[in-house]
Amino acid sequence: IVSSGAVVVENGKPAAQFDGSNDFLEDVSKAASLPGHTLVTVVKTNTTAVDQRFWSNPNGGANILNLTSGNYEFQDYETSPTLLSIATIAADTTQSLLFGSINSTNKIAKIWKNGIQGTNGVTLTKTLQLLNTAETDIKVGSNRAGSANFVDGYIKEMIYYPIDQDAAG
């Protein structure tokens, strides 16, 4: 969060700045077989016209939090056949507090932006893959391989809970 000796700030608060071309963080991990997960993050992107990955992993077939086609997406998936539960809400270039959750009981991805709930994902029926695989080498700020979909903007805060924090379930 420091550039040329000065703290990078966005809206008066320190922030990790991503340049949209090659910046990402890695080696974040979680335990296997979770009952759910929740991601809370504060982001500000410079554009909504470019696909971006805020949180992704190499072992799953889906990213967890994305900006795709002008929408923020929070997701999980099942296999055989592969089906995604993708919750969406419109993205913009203002600072946003994003909250995404899913659990292994109701198997519905949900997302909120600044306290407003978006469109829920479909209900899955099989074992959730992102919740039930050992996800090592998770990336923040790029796709799973660290080779594309780089964040162009700021991530001010990112809190990951290994359980579903949505009290509404």
Chimera marker file (.cmm) of the C-alpha trace (Angstrom):
<marker_set name="trace">
<marker id="1" x="0.000" y="0.000" z="0.000" r="1" g="1" b="0" radius="0.5"/>
<marker id="2" x="3.074" y="2.213" z="-0.359" r="1" g="1" b="0" radius="0.5"/>
<marker id="3" x="4.248" y="3.716" z="-3.649" r="1" g="1" b="0" radius="0.5"/>
<marker id="4" x="7.432" y="5.795" z="-3.907" r="1" g="1" b="0" radius="0.5"/>
<marker id="5" x="7.515" y="6.156" z="-0.107" r="1" g="1" b="0" radius="0.5"/>
<marker id="6" x="3.931" y="7.419" z="0.210" r="1" g="1" b="0" radius="0.5"/>
<marker id="7" x="0.890" y="5.499" z="1.461" r="1" g="1" b="0" radius="0.5"/>
<marker id="8" x="-1.601" y="4.854" z="-1.343" r="1" g="1" b="0" radius="0.5"/>
<marker id="9" x="-5.007" y="6.187" z="-0.304" r="1" g="1" b="0" radius="0.5"/>
<marker id="10" x="-8.420" y="6.007" z="-1.883" r="1" g="1" b="0" radius="0.5"/>
<marker id="11" x="-11.251" y="8.064" z="-0.393" r="1" g="1" b="0" radius="0.5"/>
<marker id="12" x="-8.899" y="9.071" z="2.444" r="1" g="1" b="0" radius="0.5"/>
<marker id="13" x="-8.046" y="5.498" z="3.556" r="1" g="1" b="0" radius="0.5"/>
<marker id="14" x="-5.057" y="3.219" z="2.782" r="1" g="1" b="0" radius="0.5"/>
<marker id="15" x="-5.685" y="0.857" z="-0.131" r="1" g="1" b="0" radius="0.5"/>
<marker id="16" x="-3.903" y="-1.803" z="-2.175" r="1" g="1" b="0" radius="0.5"/>
<marker id="17" x="-3.668" y="-0.431" z="-5.713" r="1" g="1" b="0" radius="0.5"/>
<marker id="18" x="-3.819" y="-2.801" z="-8.689" r="1" g="1" b="0" radius="0.5"/>
<marker id="19" x="-2.736" y="-1.560" z="-12.134" r="1" g="1" b="0" radius="0.5"/>
<marker id="20" x="-4.932" y="-3.784" z="-14.322" r="1" g="1" b="0" radius="0.5"/>
<marker id="21" x="-1.952" y="-5.352" z="-16.091" r="1" g="1" b="0" radius="0.5"/>
<marker id="22" x="0.040" y="-7.656" z="-13.797" r="1" g="1" b="0" radius="0.5"/>
<marker id="23" x="-0.586" y="-7.061" z="-10.068" r="1" g="1" b="0" radius="0.5"/>
<marker id="24" x="-1.958" y="-9.789" z="-7.801" r="1" g="1" b="0" radius="0.5"/>
<marker id="25" x="-1.446" y="-11.391" z="-4.381" r="1" g="1" b="0" radius="0.5"/>
<marker id="26" x="-1.228" y="-15.148" z="-3.862" r="1" g="1" b="0" radius="0.5"/>
<marker id="27" x="-0.756" y="-17.957" z="-1.347" r="1" g="1" b="0" radius="0.5"/>
<marker id="28" x="-3.902" y="-17.277" z="0.614" r="1" g="1" b="0" radius="0.5"/>
<marker id="29" x="-5.581" y="-20.573" z="1.497" r="1" g="1" b="0" radius="0.5"/>
<marker id="30" x="-8.544" y="-22.111" z="3.278" r="1" g="1" b="0" radius="0.5"/>
<marker id="31" x="-9.385" y="-25.484" z="4.771" r="1" g="1" b="0" radius="0.5"/>
<marker id="32" x="-11.279" y="-28.135" z="2.801" r="1" g="1" b="0" radius="0.5"/>
<marker id="33" x="-14.914" y="-29.102" z="3.393" r="1" g="1" b="0" radius="0.5"/>
<marker id="34" x="-16.364" y="-25.909" z="4.799" r="1" g="1" b="0" radius="0.5"/>
<marker id="35" x="-20.038" y="-25.466" z="5.702" r="1" g="1" b="0" radius="0.5"/>
<marker id="36" x="-20.075" y="-22.195" z="3.769" r="1" g="1" b="0" radius="0.5"/>
<marker id="37" x="-18.098" y="-19.093" z="3.055" r="1" g="1" b="0" radius="0.5"/>
<marker id="38" x="-18.487" y="-15.353" z="3.158" r="1" g="1" b="0" radius="0.5"/>
<marker id="39" x="-16.342" y="-12.676" z="1.576" r="1" g="1" b="0" radius="0.5"/>
<marker id="40" x="-16.598" y="-9.034" z="2.595" r="1" g="1" b="0" radius="0.5"/>
<marker id="41" x="-14.552" y="-6.539" z="0.602" r="1" g="1" b="0" radius="0.5"/>
<marker id="42" x="-14.318" y="-2.848" z="-0.197" r="1" g="1" b="0" radius="0.5"/>
<marker id="43" x="-13.334" y="-2.160" z="-3.808" r="1" g="1" b="0" radius="0.5"/>
<marker id="44" x="-13.148" y="0.694" z="-6.260" r="1" g="1" b="0" radius="0.5"/>
<marker id="45" x="-12.464" y="-0.106" z="-9.880" r="1" g="1" b="0" radius="0.5"/>
<marker id="46" x="-11.364" y="2.297" z="-12.581" r="1" g="1" b="0" radius="0.5"/>
<marker id="47" x="-13.519" y="0.566" z="-15.201" r="1" g="1" b="0" radius="0.5"/>
<marker id="48" x="-16.428" y="-1.852" z="-15.421" r="1" g="1" b="0" radius="0.5"/>
<marker id="49" x="-15.776" y="-2.601" z="-19.106" r="1" g="1" b="0" radius="0.5"/>
<marker id="50" x="-12.954" y="-5.084" z="-18.372" r="1" g="1" b="0" radius="0.5"/>
<marker id="51" x="-13.437" y="-8.486" z="-16.685" r="1" g="1" b="0" radius="0.5"/>
<marker id="52" x="-11.640" y="-8.554" z="-13.324" r="1" g="1" b="0" radius="0.5"/>
<marker id="53" x="-11.085" y="-11.230" z="-10.672" r="1" g="1" b="0" radius="0.5"/>
<marker id="54" x="-10.945" y="-10.111" z="-7.037" r="1" g="1" b="0" radius="0.5"/>
<marker id="55" x="-10.690" y="-13.600" z="-5.455" r="1" g="1" b="0" radius="0.5"/>
<marker id="56" x="-9.972" y="-16.825" z="-7.357" r="1" g="1" b="0" radius="0.5"/>
<marker id="57" x="-8.438" y="-20.262" z="-6.859" r="1" g="1" b="0" radius="0.5"/>
<marker id="58" x="-6.646" y="-22.801" z="-9.081" r="1" g="1" b="0" radius="0.5"/>
<marker id="59" x="-8.404" y="-25.948" z="-7.852" r="1" g="1" b="0" radius="0.5"/>
<marker id="60" x="-11.997" y="-24.928" z="-8.493" r="1" g="1" b="0" radius="0.5"/>
<marker id="61" x="-13.770" y="-24.472" z="-11.800" r="1" g="1" b="0" radius="0.5"/>
<marker id="62" x="-15.056" y="-21.032" z="-10.884" r="1" g="1" b="0" radius="0.5"/>
<marker id="63" x="-13.745" y="-17.850" z="-9.359" r="1" g="1" b="0" radius="0.5"/>
<marker id="64" x="-15.324" y="-16.620" z="-6.140" r="1" g="1" b="0" radius="0.5"/>
<marker id="65" x="-15.678" y="-12.839" z="-6.655" r="1" g="1" b="0" radius="0.5"/>
<marker id="66" x="-15.530" y="-11.254" z="-10.119" r="1" g="1" b="0" radius="0.5"/>
<marker id="67" x="-16.443" y="-8.217" z="-12.148" r="1" g="1" b="0" radius="0.5"/>
<marker id="68" x="-17.843" y="-9.597" z="-15.413" r="1" g="1" b="0" radius="0.5"/>
<marker id="69" x="-19.933" y="-7.900" z="-18.116" r="1" g="1" b="0" radius="0.5"/>
<marker id="70" x="-20.553" y="-4.862" z="-15.903" r="1" g="1" b="0" radius="0.5"/>
<marker id="71" x="-21.683" y="-6.891" z="-12.864" r="1" g="1" b="0" radius="0.5"/>
<marker id="72" x="-20.077" y="-7.965" z="-9.612" r="1" g="1" b="0" radius="0.5"/>
<marker id="73" x="-20.481" y="-11.748" z="-9.226" r="1" g="1" b="0" radius="0.5"/>
<marker id="74" x="-20.151" y="-14.039" z="-6.205" r="1" g="1" b="0" radius="0.5"/>
<marker id="75" x="-20.263" y="-17.744" z="-7.036" r="1" g="1" b="0" radius="0.5"/>
<marker id="76" x="-19.756" y="-21.419" z="-6.336" r="1" g="1" b="0" radius="0.5"/>
<marker id="77" x="-20.372" y="-24.456" z="-8.522" r="1" g="1" b="0" radius="0.5"/>
<marker id="78" x="-21.077" y="-28.185" z="-8.693" r="1" g="1" b="0" radius="0.5"/>
<marker id="79" x="-19.832" y="-30.773" z="-11.180" r="1" g="1" b="0" radius="0.5"/>
<marker id="80" x="-21.265" y="-33.541" z="-13.384" r="1" g="1" b="0" radius="0.5"/>
<marker id="81" x="-22.707" y="-31.605" z="-15.115" r="1" g="1" b="0" radius="0.5"/>
<marker id="82" x="-21.068" y="-28.342" z="-14.125" r="1" g="1" b="0" radius="0.5"/>
<marker id="83" x="-23.586" y="-25.781" z="-12.897" r="1" g="1" b="0" radius="0.5"/>
<marker id="84" x="-22.735" y="-22.376" z="-11.443" r="1" g="1" b="0" radius="0.5"/>
<marker id="85" x="-24.638" y="-20.513" z="-8.750" r="1" g="1" b="0" radius="0.5"/>
<marker id="86" x="-23.752" y="-16.920" z="-9.627" r="1" g="1" b="0" radius="0.5"/>
<marker id="87" x="-25.210" y="-14.020" z="-7.637" r="1" g="1" b="0" radius="0.5"/>
<marker id="88" x="-24.959" y="-10.682" z="-9.473" r="1" g="1" b="0" radius="0.5"/>
<marker id="89" x="-25.324" y="-6.968" z="-8.863" r="1" g="1" b="0" radius="0.5"/>
<marker id="90" x="-24.503" y="-4.021" z="-11.133" r="1" g="1" b="0" radius="0.5"/>
<marker id="91" x="-20.940" y="-2.725" z="-10.843" r="1" g="1" b="0" radius="0.5"/>
<marker id="92" x="-19.810" y="0.886" z="-11.074" r="1" g="1" b="0" radius="0.5"/>
<marker id="93" x="-16.604" y="2.855" z="-10.530" r="1" g="1" b="0" radius="0.5"/>
<marker id="94" x="-17.495" y="4.206" z="-7.097" r="1" g="1" b="0" radius="0.5"/>
<marker id="95" x="-16.216" y="2.695" z="-3.869" r="1" g="1" b="0" radius="0.5"/>
<marker id="96" x="-18.409" y="-0.301" z="-2.981" r="1" g="1" b="0" radius="0.5"/>
<marker id="97" x="-18.795" y="-2.579" z="0.022" r="1" g="1" b="0" radius="0.5"/>
<marker id="98" x="-19.432" y="-6.076" z="-1.359" r="1" g="1" b="0" radius="0.5"/>
<marker id="99" x="-20.749" y="-8.973" z="0.722" r="1" g="1" b="0" radius="0.5"/>
<marker id="100" x="-21.081" y="-12.449" z="-0.801" r="1" g="1" b="0" radius="0.5"/>
<marker id="101" x="-22.160" y="-15.672" z="0.892" r="1" g="1" b="0" radius="0.5"/>
<marker id="102" x="-23.122" y="-19.288" z="0.254" r="1" g="1" b="0" radius="0.5"/>
<marker id="103" x="-23.565" y="-22.344" z="2.459" r="1" g="1" b="0" radius="0.5"/>
<marker id="104" x="-23.639" y="-26.069" z="1.863" r="1" g="1" b="0" radius="0.5"/>
<marker id="105" x="-27.262" y="-26.386" z="3.058" r="1" g="1" b="0" radius="0.5"/>
<marker id="106" x="-29.229" y="-24.001" z="0.820" r="1" g="1" b="0" radius="0.5"/>
<marker id="107" x="-26.523" y="-23.874" z="-1.920" r="1" g="1" b="0" radius="0.5"/>
<marker id="108" x="-27.560" y="-20.453" z="-3.230" r="1" g="1" b="0" radius="0.5"/>
<marker id="109" x="-24.916" y="-17.786" z="-3.900" r="1" g="1" b="0" radius="0.5"/>
<marker id="110" x="-25.965" y="-14.326" z="-2.656" r="1" g="1" b="0" radius="0.5"/>
<marker id="111" x="-24.400" y="-10.883" z="-3.054" r="1" g="1" b="0" radius="0.5"/>
<marker id="112" x="-24.965" y="-7.394" z="-1.618" r="1" g="1" b="0" radius="0.5"/>
<marker id="113" x="-23.445" y="-4.052" z="-2.664" r="1" g="1" b="0" radius="0.5"/>
<marker id="114" x="-23.595" y="-1.229" z="-0.136" r="1" g="1" b="0" radius="0.5"/>
<marker id="115" x="-26.373" y="-3.066" z="1.739" r="1" g="1" b="0" radius="0.5"/>
<marker id="116" x="-28.572" y="-3.678" z="-1.328" r="1" g="1" b="0" radius="0.5"/>
<marker id="117" x="-29.087" y="-7.335" z="-2.253" r="1" g="1" b="0" radius="0.5"/>
<marker id="118" x="-28.483" y="-8.371" z="-5.828" r="1" g="1" b="0" radius="0.5"/>
<marker id="119" x="-29.914" y="-11.274" z="-7.797" r="1" g="1" b="0" radius="0.5"/>
<marker id="120" x="-29.365" y="-14.658" z="-6.126" r="1" g="1" b="0" radius="0.5"/>
<marker id="121" x="-27.722" y="-17.484" z="-8.009" r="1" g="1" b="0" radius="0.5"/>
<marker id="122" x="-29.535" y="-20.705" z="-8.894" r="1" g="1" b="0" radius="0.5"/>
<marker id="123" x="-30.019" y="-23.383" z="-6.245" r="1" g="1" b="0" radius="0.5"/>
<marker id="124" x="-27.428" y="-26.142" z="-6.565" r="1" g="1" b="0" radius="0.5"/>
<marker id="125" x="-28.209" y="-29.748" z="-5.647" r="1" g="1" b="0" radius="0.5"/>
<marker id="126" x="-24.800" y="-31.443" z="-5.485" r="1" g="1" b="0" radius="0.5"/>
<marker id="127" x="-21.660" y="-30.936" z="-3.412" r="1" g="1" b="0" radius="0.5"/>
<marker id="128" x="-20.303" y="-27.413" z="-3.795" r="1" g="1" b="0" radius="0.5"/>
<marker id="129" x="-16.839" y="-27.499" z="-5.292" r="1" g="1" b="0" radius="0.5"/>
<marker id="130" x="-15.303" y="-24.293" z="-3.932" r="1" g="1" b="0" radius="0.5"/>
<marker id="131" x="-16.499" y="-25.131" z="-0.428" r="1" g="1" b="0" radius="0.5"/>
<marker id="132" x="-15.392" y="-28.747" z="-0.522" r="1" g="1" b="0" radius="0.5"/>
<marker id="133" x="-11.946" y="-28.694" z="-2.133" r="1" g="1" b="0" radius="0.5"/>
<marker id="134" x="-8.644" y="-27.785" z="-0.546" r="1" g="1" b="0" radius="0.5"/>
<marker id="135" x="-7.984" y="-24.450" z="-2.232" r="1" g="1" b="0" radius="0.5"/>
<marker id="136" x="-4.349" y="-23.549" z="-2.053" r="1" g="1" b="0" radius="0.5"/>
<marker id="137" x="-2.621" y="-20.687" z="-3.797" r="1" g="1" b="0" radius="0.5"/>
<marker id="138" x="-5.717" y="-18.506" z="-3.939" r="1" g="1" b="0" radius="0.5"/>
<marker id="139" x="-5.202" y="-15.337" z="-5.975" r="1" g="1" b="0" radius="0.5"/>
<marker id="140" x="-6.372" y="-11.836" z="-5.054" r="1" g="1" b="0" radius="0.5"/>
<marker id="141" x="-6.463" y="-9.449" z="-8.011" r="1" g="1" b="0" radius="0.5"/>
<marker id="142" x="-6.253" y="-11.874" z="-10.968" r="1" g="1" b="0" radius="0.5"/>
<marker id="143" x="-7.541" y="-15.119" z="-12.448" r="1" g="1" b="0" radius="0.5"/>
<marker id="144" x="-6.534" y="-18.491" z="-10.983" r="1" g="1" b="0" radius="0.5"/>
<marker id="145" x="-3.340" y="-18.673" z="-13.038" r="1" g="1" b="0" radius="0.5"/>
<marker id="146" x="-2.247" y="-15.106" z="-12.303" r="1" g="1" b="0" radius="0.5"/>
<marker id="147" x="-2.187" y="-14.486" z="-16.051" r="1" g="1" b="0" radius="0.5"/>
<marker id="148" x="-5.292" y="-12.407" z="-16.875" r="1" g="1" b="0" radius="0.5"/>
<marker id="149" x="-8.365" y="-10.588" z="-15.530" r="1" g="1" b="0" radius="0.5"/>
<marker id="150" x="-6.253" y="-8.289" z="-13.363" r="1" g="1" b="0" radius="0.5"/>
<marker id="151" x="-8.003" y="-5.797" z="-11.090" r="1" g="1" b="0" radius="0.5"/>
<marker id="152" x="-7.762" y="-2.207" z="-12.324" r="1" g="1" b="0" radius="0.5"/>
<marker id="153" x="-8.406" y="-0.172" z="-9.199" r="1" g="1" b="0" radius="0.5"/>
<marker id="154" x="-8.248" y="-0.560" z="-5.435" r="1" g="1" b="0" radius="0.5"/>
<marker id="155" x="-9.008" y="-3.185" z="-2.825" r="1" g="1" b="0" radius="0.5"/>
<marker id="156" x="-9.249" y="-1.498" z="0.548" r="1" g="1" b="0" radius="0.5"/>
<marker id="157" x="-10.300" y="-4.403" z="2.672" r="1" g="1" b="0" radius="0.5"/>
<marker id="158" x="-10.964" y="-8.108" z="2.209" r="1" g="1" b="0" radius="0.5"/>
<marker id="159" x="-12.305" y="-10.332" z="4.977" r="1" g="1" b="0" radius="0.5"/>
<marker id="160" x="-12.890" y="-14.025" z="4.358" r="1" g="1" b="0" radius="0.5"/>
<marker id="161" x="-15.026" y="-16.103" z="6.740" r="1" g="1" b="0" radius="0.5"/>
<marker id="162" x="-14.927" y="-19.901" z="6.407" r="1" g="1" b="0" radius="0.5"/>
<marker id="163" x="-18.653" y="-20.048" z="7.282" r="1" g="1" b="0" radius="0.5"/>
<marker id="164" x="-21.807" y="-18.460" z="5.886" r="1" g="1" b="0" radius="0.5"/>
<marker id="165" x="-22.362" y="-15.142" z="7.701" r="1" g="1" b="0" radius="0.5"/>
<marker id="166" x="-25.744" y="-14.453" z="6.066" r="1" g="1" b="0" radius="0.5"/>
<marker id="167" x="-28.167" y="-14.733" z="8.999" r="1" g="1" b="0" radius="0.5"/>
<marker id="168" x="-31.065" y="-15.044" z="6.557" r="1" g="1" b="0" radius="0.5"/>
<marker id="169" x="-29.499" y="-18.323" z="5.310" r="1" g="1" b="0" radius="0.5"/>
<link id1="1" id2="2" r="1" g="1" b="0" radius="0.2"/>
<link id1="2" id2="3" r="1" g="1" b="0" radius="0.2"/>
<link id1="3" id2="4" r="1" g="1" b="0" radius="0.2"/>
<link id1="4" id2="5" r="1" g="1" b="0" radius="0.2"/>
<link id1="5" id2="6" r="1" g="1" b="0" radius="0.2"/>
<link id1="6" id2="7" r="1" g="1" b="0" radius="0.2"/>
<link id1="7" id2="8" r="1" g="1" b="0" radius="0.2"/>
<link id1="8" id2="9" r="1" g="1" b="0" radius="0.2"/>
<link id1="9" id2="10" r="1" g="1" b="0" radius="0.2"/>
<link id1="10" id2="11" r="1" g="1" b="0" radius="0.2"/>
<link id1="11" id2="12" r="1" g="1" b="0" radius="0.2"/>
<link id1="12" id2="13" r="1" g="1" b="0" radius="0.2"/>
<link id1="13" id2="14" r="1" g="1" b="0" radius="0.2"/>
<link id1="14" id2="15" r="1" g="1" b="0" radius="0.2"/>
<link id1="15" id2="16" r="1" g="1" b="0" radius="0.2"/>
<link id1="16" id2="17" r="1" g="1" b="0" radius="0.2"/>
<link id1="17" id2="18" r="1" g="1" b="0" radius="0.2"/>
<link id1="18" id2="19" r="1" g="1" b="0" radius="0.2"/>
<link id1="19" id2="20" r="1" g="1" b="0" radius="0.2"/>
<link id1="20" id2="21" r="1" g="1" b="0" radius="0.2"/>
<link id1="21" id2="22" r="1" g="1" b="0" radius="0.2"/>
<link id1="22" id2="23" r="1" g="1" b="0" radius="0.2"/>
<link id1="23" id2="24" r="1" g="1" b="0" radius="0.2"/>
<link id1="24" id2="25" r="1" g="1" b="0" radius="0.2"/>
<link id1="25" id2="26" r="1" g="1" b="0" radius="0.2"/>
<link id1="26" id2="27" r="1" g="1" b="0" radius="0.2"/>
<link id1="27" id2="28" r="1" g="1" b="0" radius="0.2"/>
<link id1="28" id2="29" r="1" g="1" b="0" radius="0.2"/>
<link id1="29" id2="30" r="1" g="1" b="0" radius="0.2"/>
<link id1="30" id2="31" r="1" g="1" b="0" radius="0.2"/>
<link id1="31" id2="32" r="1" g="1" b="0" radius="0.2"/>
<link id1="32" id2="33" r="1" g="1" b="0" radius="0.2"/>
<link id1="33" id2="34" r="1" g="1" b="0" radius="0.2"/>
<link id1="34" id2="35" r="1" g="1" b="0" radius="0.2"/>
<link id1="35" id2="36" r="1" g="1" b="0" radius="0.2"/>
<link id1="36" id2="37" r="1" g="1" b="0" radius="0.2"/>
<link id1="37" id2="38" r="1" g="1" b="0" radius="0.2"/>
<link id1="38" id2="39" r="1" g="1" b="0" radius="0.2"/>
<link id1="39" id2="40" r="1" g="1" b="0" radius="0.2"/>
<link id1="40" id2="41" r="1" g="1" b="0" radius="0.2"/>
<link id1="41" id2="42" r="1" g="1" b="0" radius="0.2"/>
<link id1="42" id2="43" r="1" g="1" b="0" radius="0.2"/>
<link id1="43" id2="44" r="1" g="1" b="0" radius="0.2"/>
<link id1="44" id2="45" r="1" g="1" b="0" radius="0.2"/>
<link id1="45" id2="46" r="1" g="1" b="0" radius="0.2"/>
<link id1="46" id2="47" r="1" g="1" b="0" radius="0.2"/>
<link id1="47" id2="48" r="1" g="1" b="0" radius="0.2"/>
<link id1="48" id2="49" r="1" g="1" b="0" radius="0.2"/>
<link id1="49" id2="50" r="1" g="1" b="0" radius="0.2"/>
<link id1="50" id2="51" r="1" g="1" b="0" radius="0.2"/>
<link id1="51" id2="52" r="1" g="1" b="0" radius="0.2"/>
<link id1="52" id2="53" r="1" g="1" b="0" radius="0.2"/>
<link id1="53" id2="54" r="1" g="1" b="0" radius="0.2"/>
<link id1="54" id2="55" r="1" g="1" b="0" radius="0.2"/>
<link id1="55" id2="56" r="1" g="1" b="0" radius="0.2"/>
<link id1="56" id2="57" r="1" g="1" b="0" radius="0.2"/>
<link id1="57" id2="58" r="1" g="1" b="0" radius="0.2"/>
<link id1="58" id2="59" r="1" g="1" b="0" radius="0.2"/>
<link id1="59" id2="60" r="1" g="1" b="0" radius="0.2"/>
<link id1="60" id2="61" r="1" g="1" b="0" radius="0.2"/>
<link id1="61" id2="62" r="1" g="1" b="0" radius="0.2"/>
<link id1="62" id2="63" r="1" g="1" b="0" radius="0.2"/>
<link id1="63" id2="64" r="1" g="1" b="0" radius="0.2"/>
<link id1="64" id2="65" r="1" g="1" b="0" radius="0.2"/>
<link id1="65" id2="66" r="1" g="1" b="0" radius="0.2"/>
<link id1="66" id2="67" r="1" g="1" b="0" radius="0.2"/>
<link id1="67" id2="68" r="1" g="1" b="0" radius="0.2"/>
<link id1="68" id2="69" r="1" g="1" b="0" radius="0.2"/>
<link id1="69" id2="70" r="1" g="1" b="0" radius="0.2"/>
<link id1="70" id2="71" r="1" g="1" b="0" radius="0.2"/>
<link id1="71" id2="72" r="1" g="1" b="0" radius="0.2"/>
<link id1="72" id2="73" r="1" g="1" b="0" radius="0.2"/>
<link id1="73" id2="74" r="1" g="1" b="0" radius="0.2"/>
<link id1="74" id2="75" r="1" g="1" b="0" radius="0.2"/>
<link id1="75" id2="76" r="1" g="1" b="0" radius="0.2"/>
<link id1="76" id2="77" r="1" g="1" b="0" radius="0.2"/>
<link id1="77" id2="78" r="1" g="1" b="0" radius="0.2"/>
<link id1="78" id2="79" r="1" g="1" b="0" radius="0.2"/>
<link id1="79" id2="80" r="1" g="1" b="0" radius="0.2"/>
<link id1="80" id2="81" r="1" g="1" b="0" radius="0.2"/>
<link id1="81" id2="82" r="1" g="1" b="0" radius="0.2"/>
<link id1="82" id2="83" r="1" g="1" b="0" radius="0.2"/>
<link id1="83" id2="84" r="1" g="1" b="0" radius="0.2"/>
<link id1="84" id2="85" r="1" g="1" b="0" radius="0.2"/>
<link id1="85" id2="86" r="1" g="1" b="0" radius="0.2"/>
<link id1="86" id2="87" r="1" g="1" b="0" radius="0.2"/>
<link id1="87" id2="88" r="1" g="1" b="0" radius="0.2"/>
<link id1="88" id2="89" r="1" g="1" b="0" radius="0.2"/>
<link id1="89" id2="90" r="1" g="1" b="0" radius="0.2"/>
<link id1="90" id2="91" r="1" g="1" b="0" radius="0.2"/>
<link id1="91" id2="92" r="1" g="1" b="0" radius="0.2"/>
<link id1="92" id2="93" r="1" g="1" b="0" radius="0.2"/>
<link id1="93" id2="94" r="1" g="1" b="0" radius="0.2"/>
<link id1="94" id2="95" r="1" g="1" b="0" radius="0.2"/>
<link id1="95" id2="96" r="1" g="1" b="0" radius="0.2"/>
<link id1="96" id2="97" r="1" g="1" b="0" radius="0.2"/>
<link id1="97" id2="98" r="1" g="1" b="0" radius="0.2"/>
<link id1="98" id2="99" r="1" g="1" b="0" radius="0.2"/>
<link id1="99" id2="100" r="1" g="1" b="0" radius="0.2"/>
<link id1="100" id2="101" r="1" g="1" b="0" radius="0.2"/>
<link id1="101" id2="102" r="1" g="1" b="0" radius="0.2"/>
<link id1="102" id2="103" r="1" g="1" b="0" radius="0.2"/>
<link id1="103" id2="104" r="1" g="1" b="0" radius="0.2"/>
<link id1="104" id2="105" r="1" g="1" b="0" radius="0.2"/>
<link id1="105" id2="106" r="1" g="1" b="0" radius="0.2"/>
<link id1="106" id2="107" r="1" g="1" b="0" radius="0.2"/>
<link id1="107" id2="108" r="1" g="1" b="0" radius="0.2"/>
<link id1="108" id2="109" r="1" g="1" b="0" radius="0.2"/>
<link id1="109" id2="110" r="1" g="1" b="0" radius="0.2"/>
<link id1="110" id2="111" r="1" g="1" b="0" radius="0.2"/>
<link id1="111" id2="112" r="1" g="1" b="0" radius="0.2"/>
<link id1="112" id2="113" r="1" g="1" b="0" radius="0.2"/>
<link id1="113" id2="114" r="1" g="1" b="0" radius="0.2"/>
<link id1="114" id2="115" r="1" g="1" b="0" radius="0.2"/>
<link id1="115" id2="116" r="1" g="1" b="0" radius="0.2"/>
<link id1="116" id2="117" r="1" g="1" b="0" radius="0.2"/>
<link id1="117" id2="118" r="1" g="1" b="0" radius="0.2"/>
<link id1="118" id2="119" r="1" g="1" b="0" radius="0.2"/>
<link id1="119" id2="120" r="1" g="1" b="0" radius="0.2"/>
<link id1="120" id2="121" r="1" g="1" b="0" radius="0.2"/>
<link id1="121" id2="122" r="1" g="1" b="0" radius="0.2"/>
<link id1="122" id2="123" r="1" g="1" b="0" radius="0.2"/>
<link id1="123" id2="124" r="1" g="1" b="0" radius="0.2"/>
<link id1="124" id2="125" r="1" g="1" b="0" radius="0.2"/>
<link id1="125" id2="126" r="1" g="1" b="0" radius="0.2"/>
<link id1="126" id2="127" r="1" g="1" b="0" radius="0.2"/>
<link id1="127" id2="128" r="1" g="1" b="0" radius="0.2"/>
<link id1="128" id2="129" r="1" g="1" b="0" radius="0.2"/>
<link id1="129" id2="130" r="1" g="1" b="0" radius="0.2"/>
<link id1="130" id2="131" r="1" g="1" b="0" radius="0.2"/>
<link id1="131" id2="132" r="1" g="1" b="0" radius="0.2"/>
<link id1="132" id2="133" r="1" g="1" b="0" radius="0.2"/>
<link id1="133" id2="134" r="1" g="1" b="0" radius="0.2"/>
<link id1="134" id2="135" r="1" g="1" b="0" radius="0.2"/>
<link id1="135" id2="136" r="1" g="1" b="0" radius="0.2"/>
<link id1="136" id2="137" r="1" g="1" b="0" radius="0.2"/>
<link id1="137" id2="138" r="1" g="1" b="0" radius="0.2"/>
<link id1="138" id2="139" r="1" g="1" b="0" radius="0.2"/>
<link id1="139" id2="140" r="1" g="1" b="0" radius="0.2"/>
<link id1="140" id2="141" r="1" g="1" b="0" radius="0.2"/>
<link id1="141" id2="142" r="1" g="1" b="0" radius="0.2"/>
<link id1="142" id2="143" r="1" g="1" b="0" radius="0.2"/>
<link id1="143" id2="144" r="1" g="1" b="0" radius="0.2"/>
<link id1="144" id2="145" r="1" g="1" b="0" radius="0.2"/>
<link id1="145" id2="146" r="1" g="1" b="0" radius="0.2"/>
<link id1="146" id2="147" r="1" g="1" b="0" radius="0.2"/>
<link id1="147" id2="148" r="1" g="1" b="0" radius="0.2"/>
<link id1="148" id2="149" r="1" g="1" b="0" radius="0.2"/>
<link id1="149" id2="150" r="1" g="1" b="0" radius="0.2"/>
<link id1="150" id2="151" r="1" g="1" b="0" radius="0.2"/>
<link id1="151" id2="152" r="1" g="1" b="0" radius="0.2"/>
<link id1="152" id2="153" r="1" g="1" b="0" radius="0.2"/>
<link id1="153" id2="154" r="1" g="1" b="0" radius="0.2"/>
<link id1="154" id2="155" r="1" g="1" b="0" radius="0.2"/>
<link id1="155" id2="156" r="1" g="1" b="0" radius="0.2"/>
<link id1="156" id2="157" r="1" g="1" b="0" radius="0.2"/>
<link id1="157" id2="158" r="1" g="1" b="0" radius="0.2"/>
<link id1="158" id2="159" r="1" g="1" b="0" radius="0.2"/>
<link id1="159" id2="160" r="1" g="1" b="0" radius="0.2"/>
<link id1="160" id2="161" r="1" g="1" b="0" radius="0.2"/>
<link id1="161" id2="162" r="1" g="1" b="0" radius="0.2"/>
<link id1="162" id2="163" r="1" g="1" b="0" radius="0.2"/>
<link id1="163" id2="164" r="1" g="1" b="0" radius="0.2"/>
<link id1="164" id2="165" r="1" g="1" b="0" radius="0.2"/>
<link id1="165" id2="166" r="1" g="1" b="0" radius="0.2"/>
<link id1="166" id2="167" r="1" g="1" b="0" radius="0.2"/>
<link id1="167" id2="168" r="1" g="1" b="0" radius="0.2"/>
<link id1="168" id2="169" r="1" g="1" b="0" radius="0.2"/>
</marker_set>
